[in-house]
C-alpha cells in the first residue's frame, strides 16, 4: 500500500511540475506582446514550451499496443530489452511477467510497476519514447535511461542471467 501511495504521489508531482511550466494568464496574448516589443524572456520560452506540449495537432504516437522497451540501468551502454503490452484501460504487462499502470499527458508517458516503486517517465516523440527510470529503493536505488519503439515482431538485446531486468531486480 505504501509503495502504491508513493508511486501515485510521484505521478501527481510530475504532472504538477509539467503543468507549472504553463502560465495561468493568456499565453498567446503574452507571446504576441513579447514579439511586438522584440524582447525575449524566460516566460516566452516557457509559454512556447507549454503551447507545444498542449498542441493537439502534432503527431503523437498511440500508446496502447506492443512496445519494445530498451532499458539501460546506469545508462552505461548495456541495454536490455523487454516487450511490454500497453492496454487502453491504463494497465500494462511485460514478457518478463511484470504488470503495472501507465498514464500519458502532454506528450509524456509514465508507467509504474505493481508491488514495486520502479517508475519510468519519458517524452513521446513521433516514432519513439525516450526517458529515465528509477527504483526509488531506499538503499541501493538504481537509475537509468530507456528508449521505447513500437514492437515489430523482433527483439534484440535480451539480458542474460545475472543481469538486471526492467524492474531493477537481478535475474
Secondary structure as the mmCIF struct_conf table of DSSP 4:
data_model
#
loop_
_struct_conf.conf_type_id
_struct_conf.id
_struct_conf.beg_label_comp_id
_struct_conf.beg_label_asym_id
_struct_conf.beg_label_seq_id
_struct_conf.end_label_comp_id
_struct_conf.end_label_asym_id
_struct_conf.end_label_seq_id
HELX_RH_AL_P HELX_RH_AL_P1 UNK A 2 UNK A 20
TURN_TY1_P TURN_TY1_P1 UNK A 21 UNK A 21
BEND BEND1 UNK A 22 UNK A 22
BEND BEND2 UNK A 24 UNK A 25
HELX_RH_AL_P HELX_RH_AL_P2 UNK A 27 UNK A 36
TURN_TY1_P TURN_TY1_P2 UNK A 37 UNK A 38
HELX_RH_AL_P HELX_RH_AL_P3 UNK A 42 UNK A 54
TURN_TY1_P TURN_TY1_P3 UNK A 56 UNK A 57
BEND BEND3 UNK A 58 UNK A 58
BEND BEND4 UNK A 64 UNK A 64
STRN STRN1 UNK A 65 UNK A 73
TURN_TY1_P TURN_TY1_P4 UNK A 74 UNK A 75
BEND BEND5 UNK A 76 UNK A 77
STRN STRN2 UNK A 80 UNK A 86
TURN_TY1_P TURN_TY1_P5 UNK A 88 UNK A 89
BEND BEND6 UNK A 90 UNK A 90
STRN STRN3 UNK A 91 UNK A 94
TURN_TY1_P TURN_TY1_P6 UNK A 95 UNK A 96
BEND BEND7 UNK A 97 UNK A 97
STRN STRN4 UNK A 99 UNK A 105
TURN_TY1_P TURN_TY1_P7 UNK A 106 UNK A 107
STRN STRN5 UNK A 108 UNK A 113
TURN_TY1_P TURN_TY1_P8 UNK A 114 UNK A 115
BEND BEND8 UNK A 116 UNK A 116
STRN STRN6 UNK A 119 UNK A 124
BEND BEND9 UNK A 126 UNK A 127
STRN STRN7 UNK A 129 UNK A 134
BEND BEND10 UNK A 138 UNK A 140
STRN STRN8 UNK A 143 UNK A 150
BEND BEND11 UNK A 153 UNK A 153
HELX_LH_PP_P HELX_LH_PP_P1 UNK A 158 UNK A 160
TURN_TY1_P TURN_TY1_P9 UNK A 161 UNK A 162
BEND BEND12 UNK A 163 UNK A 163
STRN STRN9 UNK A 164 UNK A 164
TURN_TY1_P TURN_TY1_P10 UNK A 166 UNK A 167
BEND BEND13 UNK A 168 UNK A 168
STRN STRN10 UNK A 170 UNK A 170
#
